């Protein structure tokens, strides 16, 4: 899929699909501005006001715009872009835990020097941190589940079989 760059009314540059660009072209600049403002706080009334709509009708306009198919698609696409850039994926978490386990990561810590001053130093994960990473990875791969092998048969006895319905 080809990727295109799009400049939002707020001045942000985002990479978009051609389908997304077609949706944007169906909207006015004011509607695009509403969408970008709406993504800030998810308040349709305030987004409408900040986008330049009248304060007197901002609530109704906000509701109407949120039901617009093109506006909804634009907001959904932008939310997906925001989330993909800010929320760690499962793969990213697994890579990080593996790097901690293997002492490949570094963290900044505050340490005292000989003169009693404090300095920021880089250090590898200690044994406790590596153990926690191993534990979390082990849980992910179900390494710590107790496996119980039950063979045999267990008889089922009903106390009052005549009271049971067929």
PyMOL commands that place a pseudoatom at each C-alpha (Angstrom):
pseudoatom trace, name=CA, resn=UNK, resi=1, chain=A, elem=C, hetatm=0, pos=[0.000, 0.000, 0.000]
pseudoatom trace, name=CA, resn=UNK, resi=2, chain=A, elem=C, hetatm=0, pos=[1.294, 3.449, -0.877]
pseudoatom trace, name=CA, resn=UNK, resi=3, chain=A, elem=C, hetatm=0, pos=[1.676, 5.907, 1.948]
pseudoatom trace, name=CA, resn=UNK, resi=4, chain=A, elem=C, hetatm=0, pos=[1.171, 9.621, 1.567]
pseudoatom trace, name=CA, resn=UNK, resi=5, chain=A, elem=C, hetatm=0, pos=[1.886, 12.508, 3.900]
pseudoatom trace, name=CA, resn=UNK, resi=6, chain=A, elem=C, hetatm=0, pos=[-0.937, 14.757, 5.016]
pseudoatom trace, name=CA, resn=UNK, resi=7, chain=A, elem=C, hetatm=0, pos=[-0.804, 18.074, 6.849]
pseudoatom trace, name=CA, resn=UNK, resi=8, chain=A, elem=C, hetatm=0, pos=[-3.602, 18.468, 9.403]
pseudoatom trace, name=CA, resn=UNK, resi=9, chain=A, elem=C, hetatm=0, pos=[-5.236, 21.860, 10.007]
pseudoatom trace, name=CA, resn=UNK, resi=10, chain=A, elem=C, hetatm=0, pos=[-3.347, 22.026, 13.323]
pseudoatom trace, name=CA, resn=UNK, resi=11, chain=A, elem=C, hetatm=0, pos=[-0.035, 21.731, 11.438]
pseudoatom trace, name=CA, resn=UNK, resi=12, chain=A, elem=C, hetatm=0, pos=[0.778, 18.088, 12.239]
pseudoatom trace, name=CA, resn=UNK, resi=13, chain=A, elem=C, hetatm=0, pos=[2.266, 15.922, 9.502]
pseudoatom trace, name=CA, resn=UNK, resi=14, chain=A, elem=C, hetatm=0, pos=[0.940, 12.362, 9.401]
pseudoatom trace, name=CA, resn=UNK, resi=15, chain=A, elem=C, hetatm=0, pos=[1.472, 9.416, 7.075]
pseudoatom trace, name=CA, resn=UNK, resi=16, chain=A, elem=C, hetatm=0, pos=[-1.849, 8.292, 5.583]
pseudoatom trace, name=CA, resn=UNK, resi=17, chain=A, elem=C, hetatm=0, pos=[-3.265, 5.776, 3.146]
pseudoatom trace, name=CA, resn=UNK, resi=18, chain=A, elem=C, hetatm=0, pos=[-4.798, 6.839, -0.185]
pseudoatom trace, name=CA, resn=UNK, resi=19, chain=A, elem=C, hetatm=0, pos=[-8.218, 5.764, 1.162]
pseudoatom trace, name=CA, resn=UNK, resi=20, chain=A, elem=C, hetatm=0, pos=[-7.792, 8.089, 4.118]
pseudoatom trace, name=CA, resn=UNK, resi=21, chain=A, elem=C, hetatm=0, pos=[-6.780, 10.927, 1.819]
pseudoatom trace, name=CA, resn=UNK, resi=22, chain=A, elem=C, hetatm=0, pos=[-9.951, 10.426, -0.254]
pseudoatom trace, name=CA, resn=UNK, resi=23, chain=A, elem=C, hetatm=0, pos=[-12.017, 10.667, 2.956]
pseudoatom trace, name=CA, resn=UNK, resi=24, chain=A, elem=C, hetatm=0, pos=[-10.246, 13.876, 3.920]
pseudoatom trace, name=CA, resn=UNK, resi=25, chain=A, elem=C, hetatm=0, pos=[-10.948, 15.379, 0.516]
pseudoatom trace, name=CA, resn=UNK, resi=26, chain=A, elem=C, hetatm=0, pos=[-14.676, 14.853, 1.142]
pseudoatom trace, name=CA, resn=UNK, resi=27, chain=A, elem=C, hetatm=0, pos=[-14.488, 17.042, 4.269]
pseudoatom trace, name=CA, resn=UNK, resi=28, chain=A, elem=C, hetatm=0, pos=[-14.231, 20.786, 4.647]
pseudoatom trace, name=CA, resn=UNK, resi=29, chain=A, elem=C, hetatm=0, pos=[-11.237, 22.387, 6.397]
pseudoatom trace, name=CA, resn=UNK, resi=30, chain=A, elem=C, hetatm=0, pos=[-13.546, 23.282, 9.290]
pseudoatom trace, name=CA, resn=UNK, resi=31, chain=A, elem=C, hetatm=0, pos=[-14.626, 19.642, 9.653]
pseudoatom trace, name=CA, resn=UNK, resi=32, chain=A, elem=C, hetatm=0, pos=[-10.993, 18.529, 9.595]
pseudoatom trace, name=CA, resn=UNK, resi=33, chain=A, elem=C, hetatm=0, pos=[-10.183, 21.110, 12.253]
pseudoatom trace, name=CA, resn=UNK, resi=34, chain=A, elem=C, hetatm=0, pos=[-13.118, 19.835, 14.342]
pseudoatom trace, name=CA, resn=UNK, resi=35, chain=A, elem=C, hetatm=0, pos=[-11.746, 16.288, 14.110]
pseudoatom trace, name=CA, resn=UNK, resi=36, chain=A, elem=C, hetatm=0, pos=[-8.255, 17.313, 15.184]
pseudoatom trace, name=CA, resn=UNK, resi=37, chain=A, elem=C, hetatm=0, pos=[-9.653, 19.380, 18.043]
pseudoatom trace, name=CA, resn=UNK, resi=38, chain=A, elem=C, hetatm=0, pos=[-11.935, 16.518, 19.054]
pseudoatom trace, name=CA, resn=UNK, resi=39, chain=A, elem=C, hetatm=0, pos=[-8.927, 14.196, 19.358]
pseudoatom trace, name=CA, resn=UNK, resi=40, chain=A, elem=C, hetatm=0, pos=[-7.427, 16.492, 22.016]
pseudoatom trace, name=CA, resn=UNK, resi=41, chain=A, elem=C, hetatm=0, pos=[-10.111, 15.982, 24.672]
pseudoatom trace, name=CA, resn=UNK, resi=42, chain=A, elem=C, hetatm=0, pos=[-12.977, 14.023, 23.027]
pseudoatom trace, name=CA, resn=UNK, resi=43, chain=A, elem=C, hetatm=0, pos=[-15.377, 16.873, 23.812]
pseudoatom trace, name=CA, resn=UNK, resi=44, chain=A, elem=C, hetatm=0, pos=[-17.477, 17.536, 20.713]
pseudoatom trace, name=CA, resn=UNK, resi=45, chain=A, elem=C, hetatm=0, pos=[-18.891, 20.865, 21.936]
pseudoatom trace, name=CA, resn=UNK, resi=46, chain=A, elem=C, hetatm=0, pos=[-15.502, 22.353, 22.789]
pseudoatom trace, name=CA, resn=UNK, resi=47, chain=A, elem=C, hetatm=0, pos=[-13.968, 20.928, 19.609]
pseudoatom trace, name=CA, resn=UNK, resi=48, chain=A, elem=C, hetatm=0, pos=[-16.690, 22.639, 17.548]
pseudoatom trace, name=CA, resn=UNK, resi=49, chain=A, elem=C, hetatm=0, pos=[-16.034, 25.962, 19.284]
pseudoatom trace, name=CA, resn=UNK, resi=50, chain=A, elem=C, hetatm=0, pos=[-12.248, 25.672, 18.808]
pseudoatom trace, name=CA, resn=UNK, resi=51, chain=A, elem=C, hetatm=0, pos=[-12.805, 24.751, 15.154]
pseudoatom trace, name=CA, resn=UNK, resi=52, chain=A, elem=C, hetatm=0, pos=[-14.661, 28.026, 14.625]
pseudoatom trace, name=CA, resn=UNK, resi=53, chain=A, elem=C, hetatm=0, pos=[-18.309, 27.026, 14.889]
pseudoatom trace, name=CA, resn=UNK, resi=54, chain=A, elem=C, hetatm=0, pos=[-20.766, 29.233, 16.792]
pseudoatom trace, name=CA, resn=UNK, resi=55, chain=A, elem=C, hetatm=0, pos=[-20.889, 28.765, 20.585]
pseudoatom trace, name=CA, resn=UNK, resi=56, chain=A, elem=C, hetatm=0, pos=[-24.685, 28.862, 20.440]
pseudoatom trace, name=CA, resn=UNK, resi=57, chain=A, elem=C, hetatm=0, pos=[-24.922, 25.849, 18.127]
pseudoatom trace, name=CA, resn=UNK, resi=58, chain=A, elem=C, hetatm=0, pos=[-21.651, 24.062, 18.980]
pseudoatom trace, name=CA, resn=UNK, resi=59, chain=A, elem=C, hetatm=0, pos=[-23.349, 21.193, 20.858]
pseudoatom trace, name=CA, resn=UNK, resi=60, chain=A, elem=C, hetatm=0, pos=[-25.696, 20.341, 17.991]
pseudoatom trace, name=CA, resn=UNK, resi=61, chain=A, elem=C, hetatm=0, pos=[-22.973, 20.748, 15.374]
pseudoatom trace, name=CA, resn=UNK, resi=62, chain=A, elem=C, hetatm=0, pos=[-20.606, 18.548, 17.385]
pseudoatom trace, name=CA, resn=UNK, resi=63, chain=A, elem=C, hetatm=0, pos=[-23.211, 15.791, 17.628]
pseudoatom trace, name=CA, resn=UNK, resi=64, chain=A, elem=C, hetatm=0, pos=[-24.046, 16.086, 13.936]
pseudoatom trace, name=CA, resn=UNK, resi=65, chain=A, elem=C, hetatm=0, pos=[-20.397, 15.992, 12.894]
pseudoatom trace, name=CA, resn=UNK, resi=66, chain=A, elem=C, hetatm=0, pos=[-19.711, 12.893, 15.007]
pseudoatom trace, name=CA, resn=UNK, resi=67, chain=A, elem=C, hetatm=0, pos=[-22.481, 11.073, 13.132]
pseudoatom trace, name=CA, resn=UNK, resi=68, chain=A, elem=C, hetatm=0, pos=[-21.006, 12.067, 9.742]
pseudoatom trace, name=CA, resn=UNK, resi=69, chain=A, elem=C, hetatm=0, pos=[-19.431, 8.988, 8.086]
pseudoatom trace, name=CA, resn=UNK, resi=70, chain=A, elem=C, hetatm=0, pos=[-16.408, 10.862, 6.714]
pseudoatom trace, name=CA, resn=UNK, resi=71, chain=A, elem=C, hetatm=0, pos=[-15.747, 12.623, 10.019]
pseudoatom trace, name=CA, resn=UNK, resi=72, chain=A, elem=C, hetatm=0, pos=[-16.053, 9.362, 11.959]
pseudoatom trace, name=CA, resn=UNK, resi=73, chain=A, elem=C, hetatm=0, pos=[-13.686, 7.589, 9.547]
pseudoatom trace, name=CA, resn=UNK, resi=74, chain=A, elem=C, hetatm=0, pos=[-11.163, 10.435, 9.844]
pseudoatom trace, name=CA, resn=UNK, resi=75, chain=A, elem=C, hetatm=0, pos=[-11.286, 10.327, 13.652]
pseudoatom trace, name=CA, resn=UNK, resi=76, chain=A, elem=C, hetatm=0, pos=[-10.970, 6.528, 13.709]
pseudoatom trace, name=CA, resn=UNK, resi=77, chain=A, elem=C, hetatm=0, pos=[-7.961, 6.597, 11.359]
pseudoatom trace, name=CA, resn=UNK, resi=78, chain=A, elem=C, hetatm=0, pos=[-6.231, 9.333, 13.385]
pseudoatom trace, name=CA, resn=UNK, resi=79, chain=A, elem=C, hetatm=0, pos=[-6.897, 7.441, 16.645]
pseudoatom trace, name=CA, resn=UNK, resi=80, chain=A, elem=C, hetatm=0, pos=[-5.340, 4.337, 15.131]
pseudoatom trace, name=CA, resn=UNK, resi=81, chain=A, elem=C, hetatm=0, pos=[-2.293, 6.347, 14.057]
pseudoatom trace, name=CA, resn=UNK, resi=82, chain=A, elem=C, hetatm=0, pos=[-1.951, 7.898, 17.509]
pseudoatom trace, name=CA, resn=UNK, resi=83, chain=A, elem=C, hetatm=0, pos=[-2.304, 4.554, 19.269]
pseudoatom trace, name=CA, resn=UNK, resi=84, chain=A, elem=C, hetatm=0, pos=[0.150, 2.775, 17.004]
pseudoatom trace, name=CA, resn=UNK, resi=85, chain=A, elem=C, hetatm=0, pos=[2.732, 5.427, 17.781]
pseudoatom trace, name=CA, resn=UNK, resi=86, chain=A, elem=C, hetatm=0, pos=[2.217, 5.649, 21.536]
pseudoatom trace, name=CA, resn=UNK, resi=87, chain=A, elem=C, hetatm=0, pos=[1.128, 2.225, 22.772]
pseudoatom trace, name=CA, resn=UNK, resi=88, chain=A, elem=C, hetatm=0, pos=[3.699, -0.535, 22.996]
pseudoatom trace, name=CA, resn=UNK, resi=89, chain=A, elem=C, hetatm=0, pos=[2.930, -3.603, 20.938]
pseudoatom trace, name=CA, resn=UNK, resi=90, chain=A, elem=C, hetatm=0, pos=[3.203, -7.096, 22.380]
pseudoatom trace, name=CA, resn=UNK, resi=91, chain=A, elem=C, hetatm=0, pos=[6.323, -7.659, 20.283]
pseudoatom trace, name=CA, resn=UNK, resi=92, chain=A, elem=C, hetatm=0, pos=[7.923, -4.497, 21.669]
pseudoatom trace, name=CA, resn=UNK, resi=93, chain=A, elem=C, hetatm=0, pos=[7.220, -5.597, 25.248]
pseudoatom trace, name=CA, resn=UNK, resi=94, chain=A, elem=C, hetatm=0, pos=[8.683, -9.053, 24.568]
pseudoatom trace, name=CA, resn=UNK, resi=95, chain=A, elem=C, hetatm=0, pos=[11.817, -7.530, 23.011]
pseudoatom trace, name=CA, resn=UNK, resi=96, chain=A, elem=C, hetatm=0, pos=[12.276, -5.242, 26.015]
pseudoatom trace, name=CA, resn=UNK, resi=97, chain=A, elem=C, hetatm=0, pos=[11.854, -8.042, 28.553]
pseudoatom trace, name=CA, resn=UNK, resi=98, chain=A, elem=C, hetatm=0, pos=[14.313, -10.168, 26.594]
pseudoatom trace, name=CA, resn=UNK, resi=99, chain=A, elem=C, hetatm=0, pos=[16.867, -7.346, 26.540]
pseudoatom trace, name=CA, resn=UNK, resi=100, chain=A, elem=C, hetatm=0, pos=[16.525, -6.955, 30.324]
pseudoatom trace, name=CA, resn=UNK, resi=101, chain=A, elem=C, hetatm=0, pos=[16.910, -10.698, 30.842]
pseudoatom trace, name=CA, resn=UNK, resi=102, chain=A, elem=C, hetatm=0, pos=[20.070, -10.723, 28.716]
pseudoatom trace, name=CA, resn=UNK, resi=103, chain=A, elem=C, hetatm=0, pos=[21.472, -7.557, 30.394]
pseudoatom trace, name=CA, resn=UNK, resi=104, chain=A, elem=C, hetatm=0, pos=[21.460, -5.732, 27.067]
pseudoatom trace, name=CA, resn=UNK, resi=105, chain=A, elem=C, hetatm=0, pos=[19.395, -2.782, 28.324]
pseudoatom trace, name=CA, resn=UNK, resi=106, chain=A, elem=C, hetatm=0, pos=[20.685, 0.112, 30.404]
pseudoatom trace, name=CA, resn=UNK, resi=107, chain=A, elem=C, hetatm=0, pos=[18.977, 2.337, 32.928]
pseudoatom trace, name=CA, resn=UNK, resi=108, chain=A, elem=C, hetatm=0, pos=[19.972, 5.635, 34.502]
pseudoatom trace, name=CA, resn=UNK, resi=109, chain=A, elem=C, hetatm=0, pos=[20.279, 5.619, 38.291]
pseudoatom trace, name=CA, resn=UNK, resi=110, chain=A, elem=C, hetatm=0, pos=[21.350, 8.143, 40.881]
pseudoatom trace, name=CA, resn=UNK, resi=111, chain=A, elem=C, hetatm=0, pos=[24.542, 7.145, 42.706]
pseudoatom trace, name=CA, resn=UNK, resi=112, chain=A, elem=C, hetatm=0, pos=[26.688, 8.747, 45.396]
pseudoatom trace, name=CA, resn=UNK, resi=113, chain=A, elem=C, hetatm=0, pos=[30.295, 9.551, 44.540]
pseudoatom trace, name=CA, resn=UNK, resi=114, chain=A, elem=C, hetatm=0, pos=[33.297, 9.640, 46.900]
pseudoatom trace, name=CA, resn=UNK, resi=115, chain=A, elem=C, hetatm=0, pos=[32.720, 13.304, 47.803]
pseudoatom trace, name=CA, resn=UNK, resi=116, chain=A, elem=C, hetatm=0, pos=[29.107, 12.637, 48.830]
pseudoatom trace, name=CA, resn=UNK, resi=117, chain=A, elem=C, hetatm=0, pos=[27.661, 14.174, 45.678]
pseudoatom trace, name=CA, resn=UNK, resi=118, chain=A, elem=C, hetatm=0, pos=[25.103, 12.555, 43.461]
pseudoatom trace, name=CA, resn=UNK, resi=119, chain=A, elem=C, hetatm=0, pos=[25.776, 11.482, 39.897]
pseudoatom trace, name=CA, resn=UNK, resi=120, chain=A, elem=C, hetatm=0, pos=[23.604, 9.841, 37.276]
pseudoatom trace, name=CA, resn=UNK, resi=121, chain=A, elem=C, hetatm=0, pos=[25.190, 6.643, 36.001]
pseudoatom trace, name=CA, resn=UNK, resi=122, chain=A, elem=C, hetatm=0, pos=[24.170, 4.041, 33.430]
pseudoatom trace, name=CA, resn=UNK, resi=123, chain=A, elem=C, hetatm=0, pos=[23.877, 0.494, 34.715]
pseudoatom trace, name=CA, resn=UNK, resi=124, chain=A, elem=C, hetatm=0, pos=[22.863, -2.903, 33.453]
pseudoatom trace, name=CA, resn=UNK, resi=125, chain=A, elem=C, hetatm=0, pos=[19.862, -4.639, 35.042]
pseudoatom trace, name=CA, resn=UNK, resi=126, chain=A, elem=C, hetatm=0, pos=[20.659, -6.271, 38.361]
pseudoatom trace, name=CA, resn=UNK, resi=127, chain=A, elem=C, hetatm=0, pos=[19.785, -9.860, 39.245]
pseudoatom trace, name=CA, resn=UNK, resi=128, chain=A, elem=C, hetatm=0, pos=[16.386, -8.917, 40.711]
pseudoatom trace, name=CA, resn=UNK, resi=129, chain=A, elem=C, hetatm=0, pos=[15.348, -7.069, 37.531]
pseudoatom trace, name=CA, resn=UNK, resi=130, chain=A, elem=C, hetatm=0, pos=[16.579, -9.908, 35.318]
pseudoatom trace, name=CA, resn=UNK, resi=131, chain=A, elem=C, hetatm=0, pos=[14.669, -12.428, 37.432]
pseudoatom trace, name=CA, resn=UNK, resi=132, chain=A, elem=C, hetatm=0, pos=[11.458, -10.383, 37.118]
pseudoatom trace, name=CA, resn=UNK, resi=133, chain=A, elem=C, hetatm=0, pos=[11.898, -10.207, 33.327]
pseudoatom trace, name=CA, resn=UNK, resi=134, chain=A, elem=C, hetatm=0, pos=[12.438, -13.983, 33.237]
pseudoatom trace, name=CA, resn=UNK, resi=135, chain=A, elem=C, hetatm=0, pos=[9.312, -14.484, 35.345]
pseudoatom trace, name=CA, resn=UNK, resi=136, chain=A, elem=C, hetatm=0, pos=[7.179, -12.312, 33.046]
pseudoatom trace, name=CA, resn=UNK, resi=137, chain=A, elem=C, hetatm=0, pos=[8.514, -14.044, 29.940]
pseudoatom trace, name=CA, resn=UNK, resi=138, chain=A, elem=C, hetatm=0, pos=[7.928, -17.423, 31.581]
pseudoatom trace, name=CA, resn=UNK, resi=139, chain=A, elem=C, hetatm=0, pos=[4.318, -16.479, 32.328]
pseudoatom trace, name=CA, resn=UNK, resi=140, chain=A, elem=C, hetatm=0, pos=[3.842, -15.413, 28.721]
pseudoatom trace, name=CA, resn=UNK, resi=141, chain=A, elem=C, hetatm=0, pos=[5.051, -18.786, 27.473]
pseudoatom trace, name=CA, resn=UNK, resi=142, chain=A, elem=C, hetatm=0, pos=[3.231, -20.745, 30.222]
pseudoatom trace, name=CA, resn=UNK, resi=143, chain=A, elem=C, hetatm=0, pos=[6.433, -22.193, 31.630]
pseudoatom trace, name=CA, resn=UNK, resi=144, chain=A, elem=C, hetatm=0, pos=[5.215, -22.102, 35.223]
pseudoatom trace, name=CA, resn=UNK, resi=145, chain=A, elem=C, hetatm=0, pos=[1.857, -23.821, 34.996]
pseudoatom trace, name=CA, resn=UNK, resi=146, chain=A, elem=C, hetatm=0, pos=[1.423, -26.897, 37.126]
pseudoatom trace, name=CA, resn=UNK, resi=147, chain=A, elem=C, hetatm=0, pos=[0.506, -29.749, 34.879]
pseudoatom trace, name=CA, resn=UNK, resi=148, chain=A, elem=C, hetatm=0, pos=[-1.549, -32.388, 36.582]
pseudoatom trace, name=CA, resn=UNK, resi=149, chain=A, elem=C, hetatm=0, pos=[-2.004, -35.702, 34.807]
pseudoatom trace, name=CA, resn=UNK, resi=150, chain=A, elem=C, hetatm=0, pos=[-5.220, -37.331, 35.927]
pseudoatom trace, name=CA, resn=UNK, resi=151, chain=A, elem=C, hetatm=0, pos=[-5.780, -40.845, 34.652]
pseudoatom trace, name=CA, resn=UNK, resi=152, chain=A, elem=C, hetatm=0, pos=[-8.483, -43.161, 35.819]
pseudoatom trace, name=CA, resn=UNK, resi=153, chain=A, elem=C, hetatm=0, pos=[-12.177, -43.127, 36.286]
pseudoatom trace, name=CA, resn=UNK, resi=154, chain=A, elem=C, hetatm=0, pos=[-14.273, -41.610, 39.014]
pseudoatom trace, name=CA, resn=UNK, resi=155, chain=A, elem=C, hetatm=0, pos=[-17.681, -43.120, 39.704]
pseudoatom trace, name=CA, resn=UNK, resi=156, chain=A, elem=C, hetatm=0, pos=[-20.596, -40.707, 40.002]
pseudoatom trace, name=CA, resn=UNK, resi=157, chain=A, elem=C, hetatm=0, pos=[-23.220, -41.674, 42.540]
pseudoatom trace, name=CA, resn=UNK, resi=158, chain=A, elem=C, hetatm=0, pos=[-26.527, -39.864, 42.875]
pseudoatom trace, name=CA, resn=UNK, resi=159, chain=A, elem=C, hetatm=0, pos=[-28.003, -39.939, 46.357]
pseudoatom trace, name=CA, resn=UNK, resi=160, chain=A, elem=C, hetatm=0, pos=[-31.647, -39.961, 45.297]
pseudoatom trace, name=CA, resn=UNK, resi=161, chain=A, elem=C, hetatm=0, pos=[-31.893, -41.045, 41.646]
pseudoatom trace, name=CA, resn=UNK, resi=162, chain=A, elem=C, hetatm=0, pos=[-35.700, -41.246, 41.771]
pseudoatom trace, name=CA, resn=UNK, resi=163, chain=A, elem=C, hetatm=0, pos=[-35.963, -37.482, 42.364]
pseudoatom trace, name=CA, resn=UNK, resi=164, chain=A, elem=C, hetatm=0, pos=[-34.062, -36.691, 39.138]
pseudoatom trace, name=CA, resn=UNK, resi=165, chain=A, elem=C, hetatm=0, pos=[-36.013, -35.947, 35.984]
pseudoatom trace, name=CA, resn=UNK, resi=166, chain=A, elem=C, hetatm=0, pos=[-35.339, -37.902, 32.806]
for i in range(1, 166): cmd.bond("trace and resi %d" % i, "trace and resi %d" % (i + 1))
show_as sticks, trace
zoom trace
